Amino acid sequence: MEAILPIATVLGPILLLAALVYAWLRNRKAPKSVDRAAERGARELREEVSERPQKDIDL
Protein backbone atom coordinates (compact mmCIF):
# COMPACT_ATOMS: atom_id res chain seq x y z
CA MET A 1 0.00 0.00 0.00
CA GLU A 2 2.91 2.35 0.65
CA ALA A 3 4.15 1.92 -2.92
CA ILE A 4 1.08 3.69 -4.31
CA LEU A 5 1.93 7.08 -2.79
CA PRO A 6 5.24 7.63 -4.64
CA ILE A 7 3.67 6.46 -7.90
CA ALA A 8 0.69 8.77 -7.45
CA THR A 9 3.01 11.63 -6.49
CA VAL A 10 4.92 11.24 -9.75
CA LEU A 11 2.12 10.27 -12.13
CA GLY A 12 -0.52 12.66 -10.78
CA PRO A 13 1.16 15.91 -11.86
CA ILE A 14 2.21 14.34 -15.17
CA LEU A 15 -1.37 13.32 -15.96
CA LEU A 16 -2.66 16.72 -14.89
CA LEU A 17 -0.15 18.48 -17.12
CA ALA A 18 -1.05 16.20 -20.02
CA ALA A 19 -4.76 16.98 -19.56
CA LEU A 20 -4.06 20.73 -19.47
CA VAL A 21 -1.93 20.60 -22.61
CA TYR A 22 -4.57 18.52 -24.41
CA ALA A 23 -7.35 20.97 -23.47
CA TRP A 24 -5.24 23.96 -24.48
CA LEU A 25 -4.41 22.44 -27.86
CA ARG A 26 -8.05 21.55 -28.53
CA ASN A 27 -9.38 24.99 -27.61
CA ARG A 28 -6.84 27.23 -29.26
CA LYS A 29 -7.92 26.30 -32.77
CA ALA A 30 -11.56 27.42 -32.70
CA PRO A 31 -13.10 27.46 -36.16
CA LYS A 32 -13.85 30.86 -37.68
CA SER A 33 -17.58 30.03 -37.74
CA VAL A 34 -17.60 29.59 -33.95
CA ASP A 35 -15.75 32.87 -33.54
CA ARG A 36 -18.21 34.69 -35.81
CA ALA A 37 -21.21 33.17 -34.02
CA ALA A 38 -19.85 34.28 -30.64
CA GLU A 39 -19.26 37.81 -31.92
CA ARG A 40 -22.75 37.94 -33.43
CA GLY A 41 -24.32 36.76 -30.17
CA ALA A 42 -22.40 39.34 -28.16
CA ARG A 43 -23.40 42.09 -30.60
CA GLU A 44 -27.08 41.10 -30.44
CA LEU A 45 -26.96 41.05 -26.63
CA ARG A 46 -25.37 44.50 -26.51
CA GLU A 47 -28.02 45.85 -28.86
CA GLU A 48 -30.80 44.30 -26.78
CA VAL A 49 -29.39 45.77 -23.57
CA SER A 50 -28.99 49.22 -25.12
CA GLU A 51 -32.60 49.16 -26.35
CA ARG A 52 -33.91 48.33 -22.85
CA PRO A 53 -32.11 50.47 -20.28
CA GLN A 54 -34.01 48.96 -17.32
CA LYS A 55 -31.97 46.72 -15.08
CA ASP A 56 -34.40 43.81 -15.09
CA ILE A 57 -32.74 41.98 -17.99
CA ASP A 58 -31.63 38.44 -17.23
CA LEU A 59 -28.12 37.82 -18.46
C-alpha angles and dihedrals in degrees: 000000000000091000091067095066097062091044092050091046091056101035097040097067091040092054091045091051091048091052092049093049091047092051092046093051092048095049101042094068101060112168117251090243091060090048092050092047091052092049091048092050092049091048092050091049092050091050092049092050093048091051092053110043094180115109096230095093115123111227 
